[in-house]
């Protein structure tokens, strides 16, 4: 692999470019009208304008991205996360153009992107799944399925992911009311209105396992992350490893993720997501066939460069290590710093970053796609930066996070910095006693 096109923007584009350069690979950036001066554009060896500011006219325009890769002589395309990263059609277009997609096979993306098929794969791999139903089309079908599964239930888009298209129902009447809206939302977001039901697990934690697999039969995990601090099913704070996890539970959940990856013939970096009950049971919910936003906390507690391994795998090389080489060393926390207004229901707040003072010191890493003077665009995600803090144990990691937040200053747009300062002082977070609905109850 001599040259890779990065089909994304912001901090993940910067992250991939740096990993490529460290491996001696040239990197090509892409940008819309709004992102012509983006930091990733400045860092890349070459850059290609791919369209207007709206994502549908640029970063979601697969034809423009493939043409950019071909015209620049790229060997491969790294999709990052979001946008087209889990679209099997995009991966196929890349392959049809004679290029390498930095990710799993098209068939694997299709299977794991279909929630019903993914649940079937988990069952075959002897991985526990949340009690649920096949896709339902009518209210009568949904009510009958819910009675079998047991209320409360979650309505989920079969083609969905990232927390989108999910609606709860506690009664048959509520189910009948929300089903049409759930179908419409799924149709709009994923061009597929298929809905299935899952039992809602009360008090559950969201625990996910990072896996890596190469084309030579090697499958490993780099342990788990806890992503339970969420607002509207969007993650705000992540930790690695999951705090308070019993050693035998840690072993079982990581082994389950590896079994599933082997079952589906996975190749690349992926994340197997679970719900963990208060009594230590866990259930598979989905697999993300891409690098995750929160991947840095797994890197700093295992000393594994996940993006570098993605590039190795895509180049046909084996992993640079095996499972026996991976061990946990300390603890880490990631805080997503977003341009949002906490006083206005966390609405996105695009604008110019007149000041961006980033923290430093031992155990502090900041991943960002911006510098002071850049603009947070209204067309894309509101993330400004990811603050990753780590130490020999969880208490030190959290202490470093508090110190880093005191040094982090964002001017020009409202941000979530103050919110994170408050959350880190909450007793339940300090003890690790949080679950996926904890933040909603706090607010």
Secondary structure, 3 states (H helix, E strand, C coil): CCEEEECCCHHHHHHHHHHHHHCCCEEEEEEECCCCCCHHHHHCCEEEEEECCCHHHCCCCHHHHHHHHHHCCCCEEECCCCCCCCCHHHHHHHHHCCCEECCCCHHHHHHHHCHHHHHHHHHHCCCCECCECCCECCHHHHHHHHHHHCCCEEEEECCCCCCCCCEEECCHHHHHHHHHHHHHHHHHHHCCCCEEEEECCCCCEEEEEEEEECCCCCEEEEEEEEEEEEECCEEEEEEECCCCCCHHHHHHHHHHHHHHHHHCCCCEEEEEEEEECCCCCEEEEEEECCCCCCHHHHHHHHCCCHHHHHHHHHCCCCCCCCHHHCCCCCEEEEEEEECEEHHHCCEECCEECCEEECCCCCCEEEEECCCCCCEECCCCCCEEEEEEEEECCHHHHHHHHHHHHHHCEEECCCCCHHHHHHHHCCHHHHHCCCCCCHHHHHC
